[in-house]
Amino acid sequence: MAGVDRLSNNRQRNEASTVQAARATVTLREITDVNRADILRLAVAPEQTELVDGVASSLAEAAANPDASPWFRAIYADEIPVGFVMLADGVPPGHSEFGDRYYLWRLLIDAGHQRHGYGATALDLVVQYVRGRPGAVGLVTSAVPGCGSPIRFYERLGFHPTGTMHGDEHVLVLQLS
Ligand SMILES: CC(C)(COP(=O)(O)OP(=O)(O)OC[C@H]1O[C@@H](n2cnc3c(N)ncnc32)[C@H](O)[C@@H]1OP(=O)(O)O)[C@@H](O)C(=O)NCCC(=O)NCCS
């Protein structure tokens, strides 16, 4: 599948936490006191706010759910912040909300920076990261269907629908082994 080939090619040509997308180098960076305000300003388009929660509420969710092992990073294209990604990074078995050990909890690219390859490249980096984590056999996510849905985006990158739902969202998985 093209998505799997793309992930594999990216891994082969880059084992570090950076990947070249279009003309920019994409990196995942920690959110600190220095860049937090810039990251909080990132926003999807108004018609996309039904698809994904924003950075502020994601950080609040992370703080409220330490038992889900939240891991989050800002997405940069060269030195420009363009997005945000968050994982449940090694959920202990029996967790009340997260049944999957590695769950892509949030991914957003700012409206002004979409469709430049940054989302796909950031996801490549996240997949590289998860592959190095203990017991990682799959990366699970979920997405709402309908107009503007990112489900096709995930399918292009090798995710498959599992046929199950998480609330009103379709669950998808990328097999890692
Ligand atoms: C979905 C999102 C993360 C994709 O990031 P992006 O940087 O815009 O996407 P990319 O430029 O990396 O696109 C990669 C490929 O997916 C396609 N794609 C991107 N968004 C898509 C969408 N919503 N539907 C279908 N295809 C999409 C692109 O056309 C591209 O295809 P190509 O490789 O054949 O050219 C981003 O558009 C976004 O934040 N959207 C709003 C929030 C959202 O839906 N987040 C996901 C929540 S589960």
The ligand as a MOL file (V3000), in Angstrom:
LIG
                    3D

  0  0  0     0  0            999 V3000
M  V30 BEGIN CTAB
M  V30 COUNTS 48 50 0 0 0
M  V30 BEGIN ATOM
M  V30 1 C -6.0390 16.2300 8.6690 0
M  V30 2 C -4.7810 17.0810 8.7770 0
M  V30 3 C -4.0050 16.6860 10.0460 0
M  V30 4 C -3.8870 16.7350 7.5600 0
M  V30 5 O -2.7030 17.5220 7.6150 0
M  V30 6 P -2.2060 18.2940 6.3180 0
M  V30 7 O -0.8500 18.8210 6.6080 0
M  V30 8 O -3.2440 19.2600 5.8920 0
M  V30 9 O -2.1640 17.1020 5.2660 0
M  V30 10 P -0.9780 16.7340 4.2330 0
M  V30 11 O -0.6690 17.9390 3.4110 0
M  V30 12 O 0.1480 16.1080 4.9730 0
M  V30 13 O -1.7250 15.6640 3.3320 0
M  V30 14 C -1.2490 14.3440 3.0950 0
M  V30 15 C -2.1960 13.6880 2.1000 0
M  V30 16 O -3.4890 13.5500 2.6730 0
M  V30 17 C -4.4440 14.2740 1.8790 0
M  V30 18 N -5.3730 14.9080 2.8210 0
M  V30 19 C -5.0960 15.8380 3.7550 0
M  V30 20 N -6.1970 16.1510 4.4570 0
M  V30 21 C -7.1840 15.3790 3.9330 0
M  V30 22 C -8.5620 15.2340 4.2210 0
M  V30 23 N -9.1680 15.9220 5.2020 0
M  V30 24 N -9.2740 14.3440 3.4740 0
M  V30 25 C -8.6940 13.6210 2.4940 0
M  V30 26 N -7.3820 13.7320 2.1720 0
M  V30 27 C -6.6440 14.5850 2.8860 0
M  V30 28 C -3.6370 15.2820 1.0920 0
M  V30 29 O -4.2750 15.6630 -0.0910 0
M  V30 30 C -2.3640 14.5170 0.8400 0
M  V30 31 O -2.5300 13.6130 -0.2320 0
M  V30 32 P -1.3300 13.3440 -1.2840 0
M  V30 33 O -0.1810 12.7860 -0.4740 0
M  V30 34 O -1.9130 12.3690 -2.2460 0
M  V30 35 O -1.0100 14.6700 -1.8710 0
M  V30 36 C -5.0580 18.6000 8.7640 0
M  V30 37 O -5.6360 18.9520 7.5370 0
M  V30 38 C -5.9440 19.0530 9.8970 0
M  V30 39 O -5.4500 19.4180 10.9710 0
M  V30 40 N -7.2890 19.0710 9.6540 0
M  V30 41 C -8.2440 19.5500 10.6320 0
M  V30 42 C -8.2310 18.7740 11.9170 0
M  V30 43 C -8.3910 17.2770 11.7610 0
M  V30 44 O -9.2650 16.7880 11.0490 0
M  V30 45 N -7.4910 16.5580 12.4760 0
M  V30 46 C -7.5470 15.1040 12.5710 0
M  V30 47 C -8.4270 14.7530 13.7450 0
M  V30 48 S -8.6710 13.0050 13.8750 0
M  V30 END ATOM
M  V30 BEGIN BOND
M  V30 1 1 1 2
M  V30 2 1 2 3
M  V30 3 1 2 4
M  V30 4 1 2 36
M  V30 5 1 4 5
M  V30 6 1 5 6
M  V30 7 2 6 7
M  V30 8 1 6 8
M  V30 9 1 6 9
M  V30 10 1 9 10
M  V30 11 2 10 11
M  V30 12 1 10 12
M  V30 13 1 10 13
M  V30 14 1 13 14
M  V30 15 1 14 15
M  V30 16 1 15 16
M  V30 17 1 15 30
M  V30 18 1 16 17
M  V30 19 1 17 18
M  V30 20 1 17 28
M  V30 21 1 18 19
M  V30 22 1 18 27
M  V30 23 2 19 20
M  V30 24 1 20 21
M  V30 25 1 21 22
M  V30 26 2 21 27
M  V30 27 1 22 23
M  V30 28 2 22 24
M  V30 29 1 24 25
M  V30 30 2 25 26
M  V30 31 1 26 27
M  V30 32 1 28 29
M  V30 33 1 28 30
M  V30 34 1 30 31
M  V30 35 1 31 32
M  V30 36 2 32 33
M  V30 37 1 32 34
M  V30 38 1 32 35
M  V30 39 1 36 37
M  V30 40 1 36 38
M  V30 41 2 38 39
M  V30 42 1 38 40
M  V30 43 1 40 41
M  V30 44 1 41 42
M  V30 45 1 42 43
M  V30 46 2 43 44
M  V30 47 1 43 45
M  V30 48 1 45 46
M  V30 49 1 46 47
M  V30 50 1 47 48
M  V30 END BOND
M  V30 END CTAB
M  END
